[in-house]
Amino acid sequence: MFRELWETFIEAVEDLGAVVHFLYRLVVNTPAVLLRVNLVSQQVFNSGALSLVIIMLSGLFVGMVLGLQGFQLLQRFGSEESLGTAAAIGLVKELGPVVTALLFAGRAGTALASELGLMRATDQISAMEMMAVDPIQRVVVPRFLGGVIAMPLLAAIFSVIGIYGAQLVGVQIMGVDAGSFWSQMRGAVSLKDVYEGIAKSFAFGVACSLIAVHQGYYAVPTAEGVGRATTRTVVTSAVVILFLDYLVTAAFL
């Protein structure tokens, strides 16, 4: 048992080192890729624009549920007018970045991993290397940057739609005063709260994109290997998102 635990620990350390080294290669090639705006913009479209529907729908329903639960909770203390504050802070600081990152990992992350894994399985990456084309710079870095750029934008859209959903339920259905809803929200939400949400969404974007491209690039070139890389992308991203959420929250506190 101790031998298996030790071997698992060593394997985890090796995997962490491989991911850090891979991130270093991505960062080194980033300045050259940023000059090729068309590659990055295409990946921002693939990771961000194609995820808008699920992000907006999820944000609306999360905001509506938050409006219902928040109203019932605040009604016990006679503070229904603070619903806007509770909804805005909960969405901007916590629910917006976290839920968006989980949805991003499930939709865009799996797409990145499976796409790169399929390129590995069909020898397209090997063909690039044979033609003296760096696949990291040509294929991997644009997809990584596309996810990093799209993630904060998607989190902002999620929070805005979520606040609208909370207002729809709280004001239109539950009868909370609209003036109190918006005025207390503006008075309670500070720039620090917004900065915390931006920091979380950026960290989640880096983590999810890095895990997806790493798993896809080093996937075993078989159908089973591509499927395993896709599964690892979702599971690892979910755990890392929650871990980073705690770290960033503790840092801001």
N, C-alpha and C positions, 0 to 999 in steps of 0.2 A: 504493500500500500504506500509506504513512504517513498519507494523508488518511483512509483507511478506519479505521485504528487510532485516529486522533484523533476521528473522528466516533463510533466505538464508545465511546471514553472519555467523551466529552461526554454521550452518551446514558445511560451508566451513572451518571454524576454526577447527571443530571436525574432518573433513576429513584430514586436514593437520596434525593434531596431530596423527591421526591413521597411516598415511604414515610415519611420523618421527619415531614413536614407532616401526613400522614394519621394517624400515631401521636399527634401533638399534638391533633388533633381528637378522637380516641378518648379520650385522657386527660382532656380538658376536659369531655367528656360523661359520664365514668364516675361521678362522685358522684350525678348525677341518676338514672342507671340502677340504681345499687346500692340505691336506695329501692324499686325494683320487683323484689322478690325472686323473684316468680313467673317473670318473664322469664329471669333469670339461672339459676335452678334448672332450668328446662326445658332450657336450653342445656348446662348441666353434665351433665344426663342424656343428651342427644343426643351430646355429645362424649366423655363419660366412661363412663357405664354401658353404652352400646351398643358400646363398644370393649373391654369387660372380657374377653370370650371370647378374642379374639385375643391380648390382652395376657397373660392367664393361661396359655394354651397355649404361647405363645412363651417366657414366663418359665420354665415347667417344662422345656421342651426345652433352652433355653440353659443352665439350671442343671445338667441331667443331662450335657450335653456338657462343661461346665466341670468337673464332677466326674470324668468319665472322663479328660479331658486333664490336669487338675491332679494326679490320682492317679498317672498314668504319669510325669509330670514329677517330682513330689516323691519318687516311689519310687526314682529314680536317686540321690537324695541321702539316702535313709533318713529322710525327713521326712513320711511319709504323714499323721501326726497334725495337720500344719499345713494340711490340705486345707480345713478350715472357715474358717481365716483367709484363705487365698487366694480362696476362693469368695466370702466376704462382702465383702472389700475390692474385688474385681473387679466384683461386682454393684452394690454401693452407690455406689461412686465413678465407675464407668465404664460398664459394660455396661447396667445398669438404666436410667439416664437416656438414654443414647444410643439404644439399641435401642427403648425405649419412644417416644422422640421420632420416630424413623424410622417406626415403625408408626403413630403418631398422625398424622403427615403423610400417610401413605398411605391411612389410613381416614377420620379426622375432617377433616383438612385438605382433602382433595379433596371431601368432602361439603359443607363450608362454601363452598368456592370455586364449586362447581357450583350450589349453592342460590342464592347471591347472583347468580351469572352468569345463571341462569335468570330470576330476578326482574328483572334488568336487561333481558334479552331480551324478556320479556313485558310490559314497561312498568309493572311493579308499583312500582318505585322512583320512576318519574316520576309515577305516580298519587299516591303519598304526598306528593311535593313539591307537586303541584297542590292537595292538601288541607291544605297548611301543616303537614304532619307531617314532622319531621326524620328521614330514613331512617337517618342515622348513629346517632342516639340510640335509635330504635325497633327497628332491625333489626341494625345492624352491631355496636354496642358489646356487647349481650347475648351475641352469638356469640363475640366476642373474649374477654370475661370468662369465658365458659363454658370455652373452651379453656385459658385461663391457670390457672383453678382446677382443672380436671380433670387437667392434665398431671402435677403433682407427686404427686397421689393415685395415678394409674396407674403412675408410676415406682416408688412405694413398694410397690404390690401386685406389680409385676414382680419387684422385688428379693426380697421375702418368698417368693414362689413359686419363684424361682430358687434361693434358699438351700435350700428344701425339696427341690428336685430334686437339688441337689448332695449333700445329706445322704442322699437315697434311694439314689443310686448309690454314694457313698463308704462309707456305713455299712452299708446293707442288702446291697449286692452285692459291693463290694470288701473289706469286712471291717474298715474303719477303726473304731477304738474310738469309741463315741458320746460318752463323757465327754470325751475329748481333743478331739473335733471341736467340741463346743459350748464347752468351757472356754477353749480357745485362741482361738476366735472372739470370745468376750466380752472376753478380755484384750487382744486386738490391735486390735479396731475401736474407734476413739475417736469422740468427738462431732465432731471436726473432719472426719472422713471422712463422717459423716452430713450435716453442714452443706454439705460440698462437693457431695454428691449432690443435696441440696435446691436449692442455688443453681443447679446445672446444669439440673435439671428445670424450675425456674421460668424460667430464661433461655430454654430451649428452648420452653417453653409460650408465652411472649410472642412469640418469633420465628415459630414455626409458625402461631400464630393470626393474627398481624399479616400475614404473607405471604398466608395463605389469604383473609382478608376483603378485603385490598387487591386481590388478583388478581380475586376474584369481583366486587367492587363496580365495578371499572373495566374489566370484560371487555367486549369488542366484542359488541354485542347480536345475535349470530348463533350458529348451532349450532357453526360452526367456531371462533368466538371463545370460546365457553364451554369447548370442548374444549381450546383452547390455554391458557386460564387455568388449567384443572385440571392440565395437564401442567407448566406453569411452577411451580405451587404445589409439586408433589412434587420437582421438580429443584432449585429454589431452596432449599426447606426443607432438603433433604439436605445441600447444600453449606454453608448457614449453620449447620446443627447441628454439623457437623464443625469448622467454623471457631470457633464459640463454645466448643466443647468444649476446643479448644486454649487459648483465651484464659482460660477459667475455671480450667483445670488449672494454667496458668502463674501465674495470680494467687494461687492457694492455695499453690503451692510457694514 
